[in-house]
Amino acid sequence: MEGGSRTTFLLEPVTAAAVEYQNGDWILLDTGFNVDVIRDPARRASVFNYESYTAVVPPGDPLLDQTEAAGLVWSKLVGAAMSHLHLDHSGGLRHFVDGPPVFVQRREWEFANTVATLSHCYFRDDYQIDGLTVVTVDGDTVLAPGLKAVDTPGHTPGHQSFAVSLGTRTIVLAFDAADLRENILERRRPGWMVDANYSTAAQYSIDRLADMEQESGTEVWPGHDPNWWSWQRPGKVSVYS
Ligand SMILES: [Zn+2]
């Protein structure tokens, strides 16, 4: 987070979520790392050239394994929505070739395909894929029943969070607009922003999420917080629970 220690490092979860409907249809929110790249020494060396950032992945394919463990059937997947296209979010898009649509903010898609480089933590091979159906949206957008994109730029130009309505309860998945719970509680911007020009946007976004947290029945979940309960105990949150 902005103002955080430069010498203390966190082992943070890379998170994704699924919104499942009663008929079994589901929508994936973010896709994690491309584990094939991480496990190939040459490909890994060609892209993971960061001094203070590395990837640790469990055995198998965590996206496929954990969606299966959650009882989600890929034939019932009707779409995906991406908070942004950083390397730890877009790595699973290779599973969407000739698949259902992938929703991305227009500003994010344009930045990712024109300006973004490895130095911005974008791997173009993760999303410049033949057979991917990308649908761009502008700002707050209802993507599906009970699922709304919430415009939260700053971490990247077209970052979006997601509000999931579960009856009387709303869960807002902040993703990287608020890595840690402290970001929300203290209204502190993320440590990573595209550049200094985005600090105002990042503050707008964290204020927006902190305001949502004040609304009755609304919880804002941080994207990378190793201490946040839902990432320590992944599972289902039901409308009826
Ligand atoms: Zn990010």
Residues whose N, C-alpha, C, O or C-beta is under 5 A from the ligand:
A	BS01	ZN	H86 D176
